[in-house]
C-alpha cells in the first residue's frame, strides 16, 4: 500500500513532505514523494534558498511514476502546499490517474493557505482549493483559518466550526478534519466531521512554536485512517502522536519538531486521548 504525497519540501527542518513522508513510513506505508517546491528551510526563517517548481516538471515526475505501472498500488494521494494554481491542476490530474488505476484510492487534501488570519499562498491558490480541490477530495484537513477561507466567514467556537465543516462536507468530502482550533489558553481542539457525526479531541496546549505541525498531523491522520477508516480512532491517535512529538521537542533543540527523535510517538503515542462525540 502506497501514498503519493505532492507537497513542498525543505532540506532542513520539517514542513511539507519533510514533515509528512517519515510519519507515513513509520506507520508502515510506502510513500512516493513528489515535491512542488524545494527550499533550504521553511520560510519562517530570516532567509531561505530554493524555489517553487514548474508545473510541467512536477507533471513529468508524476507521469514517470505512472509509467512504472504502480498506480494500482496507490491507496491515497495526499496534497499539501501548492505554490500556484497550475500545480493544483497537476495534483488533480494525479488524483484522477490514481483513481483510474485504483478506484478505491482516496484523495486527502491538506488545503495549505495560511494560519492565524495570515495567508501565505499566491493569488488564485485559495480559489483553486475552494472551487476545485474541495469537491474532488475524500478527506479535507484544514486548520481553523483555512476552514473559514474555504467555507466562508470566520468560524469561532464549536458550533461555528461544526457548521463550517458540514458546509464543506456537503460539497463533496466524506470527512473534514479541522486540525487546530483554539480552546482557550490551555488547550487546542481537533475535530473530525462526517455527514452523520462529529468528534472532538481536546489536547493540552504546549509552549512550543514550530512549523509543520499541520503537515505532520495530516499525514499521521491519513496513515491511521488507511489502517482503519474510523474517524474518532484516527483523530485520537494523530492527536496523541503530535502531542508526544511536541512534548519532546524542547529537549531536542526546540526550533524544529522532534520528528525523528520522538518517532516512537508516531507508532505508539505515550499519552492517550479520547475522541468525544459532539454532533
C-alpha positions in Angstrom: 0.0 0.0 0.0 1.4 3.3 -1.0 0.7 7.1 -0.7 1.6 9.6 -3.4 2.5 12.8 -1.5 2.5 16.0 -3.5 3.8 18.9 -1.4 6.7 21.3 -0.9 10.0 20.0 0.6 12.7 21.5 2.7 16.2 20.2 3.2 16.5 21.5 6.8 13.5 21.1 9.2 10.1 19.5 8.9 7.4 21.1 6.8 5.6 19.7 3.7 7.0 16.4 2.5 9.8 16.7 5.1 7.0 16.5 7.8 4.7 14.1 6.1 6.8 11.3 4.5 8.6 10.0 7.5 5.4 9.6 9.7 3.7 7.7 6.9 6.7 5.5 6.5 6.9 5.0 10.3 3.3 3.7 10.1 4.3 1.1 7.6 3.3 2.8 4.3 5.4 3.2 1.2 5.5 6.8 0.2 6.2 8.3 -3.2 7.1 12.0 -2.5 6.6 14.5 -5.4 7.9 18.0 -4.5 6.1 21.2 -5.6 8.9 23.4 -4.2 12.5 22.8 -3.0 13.7 25.1 -0.2 16.7 25.1 2.1 14.4 25.6 5.1 10.9 26.8 5.8 10.1 30.4 5.0 9.6 31.4 8.7 13.4 31.8 9.0 15.0 35.1 8.2 16.2 33.8 4.8 16.0 30.8 2.6 17.2 29.4 -0.7 15.4 27.5 -3.4 12.1 28.0 -5.3 8.8 26.6 -6.3 9.0 24.1 -9.2 7.4 24.4 -12.6 4.1 22.6 -13.1 5.4 20.8 -16.1 8.3 19.4 -14.1 6.0 18.1 -11.4 3.7 16.7 -14.0 6.6 14.8 -15.6 7.6 13.3 -12.3 4.0 12.0 -11.7 3.9 10.7 -15.3 7.2 8.9 -14.6 5.7 7.1 -11.6 2.6 6.2 -13.6 4.8 4.7 -16.4 6.2 2.3 -13.8 2.7 0.7 -13.8 2.5 1.1 -10.0 -0.5 3.4 -9.5 -2.8 0.4 -8.8 -0.9 0.2 -5.5 -1.6 3.8 -4.6 -4.1 3.8 -1.7 -4.2 7.6 -1.3 -2.9 10.9 -2.8 -2.0 13.5 -0.2 -1.6 17.1 -1.3 -0.2 20.0 0.8 1.4 23.3 -0.2 0.7 24.1 -3.9 2.6 27.3 -4.9 0.3 28.2 -7.7 -3.0 27.1 -9.3 -1.2 25.3 -12.1 0.4 23.0 -9.6 -3.1 22.3 -8.2 -4.2 21.2 -11.6 -1.3 18.8 -11.8 -2.3 17.4 -8.4 -5.8 16.8 -9.5 -4.5 15.1 -12.6 -2.5 12.8 -10.3 -5.7 12.1 -8.3 -7.6 11.2 -11.5 -4.8 8.9 -12.6 -4.6 7.1 -9.2 -8.4 6.6 -9.2 -8.3 5.2 -12.7 -5.7 2.7 -11.7 -7.3 2.0 -8.3 -10.9 3.1 -7.9 -10.6 2.9 -4.1 -7.8 5.4 -3.9 -8.5 8.4 -1.6 -7.7 12.0 -2.1 -6.6 13.6 1.1 -6.3 17.4 0.7 -4.4 19.5 3.2 -5.5 22.9 1.9 -2.5 24.9 2.8 -3.5 28.6 2.7 -2.3 30.2 5.9 -2.9 30.4 9.7 -3.8 32.8 12.4 -5.5 35.1 9.9 -2.5 35.3 7.6 -2.4 33.9 4.1 0.9 32.8 2.6 -0.1 31.5 -0.8 0.0 33.2 -4.2 -3.2 34.7 -5.7 -5.6 32.1 -7.1 -4.5 29.2 -4.9 -7.2 29.7 -2.3 -9.8 30.0 -5.0 -8.5 26.8 -6.7 -8.7 24.9 -3.4 -12.2 26.2 -2.7 -13.6 25.6 -6.2 -11.8 22.6 -7.5 -10.0 20.7 -4.7 -12.8 20.7 -2.1 -15.3 18.9 -4.4 -12.7 16.4 -5.5 -11.4 15.5 -2.0 -12.4 12.5 0.1 -10.6 13.8 3.2 -10.1 17.5 3.8 -7.8 18.6 6.5 -7.9 22.4 7.1 -6.8 24.4 10.2 -9.4 26.7 11.6 -8.3 29.7 9.5 -8.3 27.6 6.3 -11.8 26.2 7.2 -13.1 29.8 7.2 -11.5 30.7 3.9 -13.0 27.6 2.2 -16.4 27.7 3.9 -16.7 31.5 4.2 -16.6 33.5 7.3 -14.5 33.2 10.5 -15.7 30.2 12.4 -15.1 30.8 16.1 -16.4 28.4 18.7 -17.5 24.8 18.4 -20.9 25.5 16.8 -19.5 27.6 14.1 -16.6 25.2 13.4 -19.0 22.3 13.1 -21.3 24.3 10.8 -18.5 25.3 8.5 -17.1 21.7 8.4 -20.6 20.4 7.5 -20.9 23.0 4.8 -17.7 21.6 3.2 -18.9 18.0 3.7 -22.0 18.9 1.7 -19.8 19.9 -1.2 -18.1 16.5 -1.6 -15.6 15.3 1.0 -16.7 12.4 3.1 -14.7 13.6 6.0 -13.5 17.1 7.1 -10.8 17.1 9.8 -10.1 20.5 11.5 -6.5 20.2 12.5 -6.4 23.0 15.1 -8.8 25.3 16.9 -8.3 27.4 20.0 -10.0 26.1 23.1 -8.8 28.8 25.5 -5.3 29.5 26.7 -4.6 25.9 27.8 -6.0 23.6 25.1 -6.4 23.0 21.4 -9.3 21.1 19.8 -9.2 19.0 16.7 -12.4 17.8 15.0 -13.5 15.1 12.6 -16.8 15.7 10.8 -18.7 13.3 8.6 -22.2 13.6 7.1 -23.6 11.6 10.0 -21.5 12.6 13.1 -18.7 14.7 14.5 -16.0 14.1 17.1 -13.6 16.3 19.1 -10.3 15.6 20.8 -9.0 18.2 23.2 -5.3 18.3 23.9 -3.2 20.5 26.3 -1.6 23.5 24.6 2.2 23.3 24.8 4.6 26.3 24.7 6.3 25.1 21.6 6.5 27.3 18.5 7.5 25.2 15.4 6.4 24.9 11.8 4.9 21.9 10.0 2.6 20.6 12.8 -0.4 20.6 10.5 1.5 18.8 7.7 2.6 16.1 10.2 -0.9 15.8 11.7 -2.5 15.4 8.3 -0.1 12.6 7.4 -0.5 10.8 10.7 -4.3 11.0 10.5 -4.2 9.7 6.9 -2.0 6.8 7.8 -4.2 5.8 10.7 -7.4 6.3 8.6 -5.9 4.0 6.0 -5.3 1.4 8.7 -8.9 1.5 9.7 -11.4 4.0 8.4 -12.7 5.0 11.8 -12.5 8.9 12.2 -12.6 9.0 16.0 -9.8 6.4 16.3 -7.6 8.2 13.7 -8.3 11.6 15.3 -7.3 10.4 18.8 -4.1 8.6 17.6 -3.0 11.5 15.4 -3.6 14.0 18.3 -1.6 11.8 20.7 1.3 11.3 18.3 1.7 15.1 17.6 1.3 15.9 21.3 4.1 13.5 22.1 6.4 14.9 19.4 5.8 18.4 20.5 6.4 17.5 24.2 9.8 16.0 23.2 10.7 19.0 21.0 12.3 21.4 23.6 14.8 18.7 24.7 15.8 18.2 21.1 16.6 21.8 20.4 13.2 23.4 20.1 13.5 25.1 16.7 12.1 22.2 14.7 9.7 19.3 15.5 11.5 16.3 17.1 10.0 14.1 14.4 12.9 11.6 14.3 13.9 11.8 18.0 10.3 11.2 19.1 9.4 8.8 16.3 8.0 6.2 18.6 5.2 8.6 19.4 4.0 8.2 15.8 3.5 4.4 16.1 2.6 4.2 19.8 1.7 7.6 21.4 2.7 7.6 25.1 -0.4 9.6 26.0 -3.9 8.5 25.0 -6.7 11.0 24.2 -10.4 10.3 23.8 -12.5 11.4 20.9 -15.8 12.7 22.2 -18.9 12.7 20.0 -20.1 16.3 19.6 -22.6 16.1 16.8 
